[in-house]
Amino acid sequence: MPNQRDQNARPAWSAERLRNCVANIYGGESIVVLSNREPFRHDRAPDGGIVVKRSAGGLVTALEPLIHACSGVWVASGAGTADRDVVDERDGLTVSQGPSRYRLRRVWLNADENRGYYYGFANEGLWPLCHRAGVEPIFRAGDFKTYQAVNARFAAAVCEEVKTESPLVLVQDYHFALAPCMIRRRLPLSTIIAFWHTPWPNPRRFGTCPWRRQLLKGLLGSSIVGFQTPDDCRNFVDTVGVSLEAQIDRRHGVITHAGRQTTVRVYPASVEWPSRLAAQSPSVEACRAAIRSRLGLAPEVRLGVGVDRLDYTKGIIEKLCAVERLLESHPEHLGRFVFVQIAEPSRHCLPAYRALRSGLWETADRINARFGTHGHRPIVLLEAHHDPDEVYRFLRAADLCFVGSLHDGMNLVAKEFVTARDDERGVLILSRFAGAARELSGALLVNPWAIDESADALAEALNMEDEQQASRMRAMRSIVAEFNSYRWAAEMLSDGARLRADPRPSHEGVPRRWPPAVERRAGTGHWHARRQPSIHA
């Protein structure tokens, strides 16, 4: 838990504090979030009823606390089979949770639009372009044309939902690189913050995209472009420098293009603290008992957990190979360790994802054939959607959590594991190539490509004394508590407010040092941005 000195220094960021800040600095003006993924979907059940399914993924994890606190509008793609059945005449519905509420506006796409915009350009083009994971991007002119049309449709929906001429619009991720400029044309007084959740590639790699200039111009319609890490900021600025005629102030992180300025900032995404799931979840002991009973584990068997979308960037096969190497090199764990991999189905219509799924099951079956016995499988692969509360119970029950991303913008599962462990037990094994590794230095950091190194980390985690587990977990929980999703949102909103007050690149506007000044947290070996939100509740 955060130490008392830190808590006395400044109050923790919470939904209430963020809500008050938004009211103080934006008053009654509109706040609109644009993302492809909706926070939940309505599907038709076999009996004809309607069921609600929570969406998985880091984007929803980071955004939902913000939109609840701000009581704004969330514009997203309607993908559920019963989504149309529950909306009003303006294709939206009110979402309530306790005293907070927001509006969810759904945008409808047909099969061809989904194929070209989402599966095509966004996920066969931009997704592999931004990740170093062994899959090369595929660019098709027809896909980009559809991407343009869909971005225009979503931008129009945003403009329909605003209540003033100067709204705050938060544009999320690689699905909407063109939308900021489109919104800017219709709402020139708006404050637009585009946040890119994935890594940003270096200029040479980004240069392979035939429409790189259009994408950059689209993003530079934003007031602020935010990224997960300083490396991503540097890559973006360097890319603009070689692709467009722009004036770049690297010291202050300001790009001037086509007569307007865009600020480039680092905003490491985070999770809610304390998690709402904490109040709803059984104790750690109860979760352990329930999960172990469900899996049929004997008392002496240790439990490892992985939670990922079924995506080639997540290093899931490499994780299973590390478990295999652990059992080869540390036979004392034979029959005494089970690794459960929760795999959220994703983009199964794309060849790279079908190949991953096939390879994953082949790997799991091979390892279980080698090291399994009657009634014991060292690998349990759960390929299905799991609601957040169910995932939370697995994280509370685990002896270790393994996040093995080959390349990841942040990875919020690592932070969710930390929030789940109020018992200060459990070991986090974390890829060095996930953005979260910059913050969670209490984890065992590994190169996921190095199978032996990961296997050694698994052995170290299984042998770690309780006292060391507690020390590491306390350090990580302190970091996540202080730098939670409310603070992530507050920093973006604060910077947006300062730009609105003074758009000039001076010391009175957004802090101009880039990358941000940093300080080493005592005892953690971790560098933190020395940036404090200037809005007060």
Secondary structure, DSSP 4 states (H G I P E B T S, - for coil): ---HHHHHHSPPP-HHHHHHHHHHHHTT--EEEE-SS-SEEEEE-TTS-EEEEEPPSHHHHHHHHHHHHHT-EEEEE--STTGGGG--TTSEEEEEETTEEEEEEEE---HHHIIIIIIIIIIIIIHHHH--SS------HHHHHHHHHHHHHHHHHHHHH-SSSS-EEEEESGGGSSHHHHHHHH-TT-EEEEE--S----HHHHTTSTTHHHHHHHHTTSSEEEESSHHHHHHHHHHHHHHS--EEETTTTEEEETTEEEEEEE------SS-HHHHHSPPHHHHHHHHHHHHT--TT-EEEEEEEES-GGG-HHHHHHHHHHHHHH-GGGTTTEEEEEEEE---TTSHHHHHHHHHHHHHHHHHHHHH-BTTB-SEEEEES---HHHHHHHHHH-SEEEE--SSBS--HHHHHHHHH-TTS--EEEEETTBGGGGT-TTSEEE-TT-HHHHHHHHHHHHH--HHHHHHHHHHHHHHHHHT-HHHHHHHHHHHHHHHHH--SSSTTSS---SSPPEEEETTTTEEEE--------
